[in-house]
């Protein structure tokens, strides 16, 4: 349970930020917030064959709301008002992550309090993924996760092993949102596959690439690449957003220990 207070502000045209005049007029607010969370866990005893025990989290559930004692109605009279109810739940088992969230309103479109809160929006997400990593050894791939040298190549120096990683994640979501203007629920469903690959192909050069494939539109909607070169006391970075909302590139050469000493150039889809 928490309590917050903010005073009334009027004639705020004299409040300035770094760029322009800002208008922050507001009514007095005195709000109490209420939240409840619970974690469901399973206690595991150590097994006979050396399996470790401990707690396994099965489910996280949270709910919250609040009440503003100084809220005004449409006529400008202080009547108080309940915030909406926010619910969320999350679990992750056997490599599959599931989450649910929703919010409910105590009032109808005419600001009349309802006997039963109505659903305003809901969202369900599911995801699973695969992670692989290892090292290149003279053109061959080693899938070991540790930093020890494989027995098949004892003559190789540890510095000759070049690390690599590959991540893939499948995401699905479905949401319903109440449109107050048209008085209908709008539905949105997405299904996509995200991939990230990284490789340090020499001692000083490293490359990473990521993309997201949208099954709804049947095309790649986001692609980006990062190239880095280590020059001991300084480094060079090239970020290239190949496609997507932030399409463009960023290039920087700078001194590691003095970040202010650098040369950089940026170009994005807005022409900057």
Secondary structure, 3 states (H helix, E strand, C coil): CEEEEECCECCHHHCECCCCECCCCECCEEEEEEEEEEEEEEEECCCCCCCCCEEEEEEEEEEEEEEECCCECCCCCECCEECCEEEEEEEEECCEEEEEEEEEEEECCCCCEEEEEEEEEEEEEEEEEEEEEEEEECCEEECCCCCCCCHHHCCCCHHHCEEEEEEEEEEEEEEEEEECCCCEEEEEEEEEEEEEEEECCCCCEEEEEEEEEECCCCEEEEEEEEEEEEECCEEEEEEEEEECCCCEEEEEEEECCCCCCEEEEEEECCCC
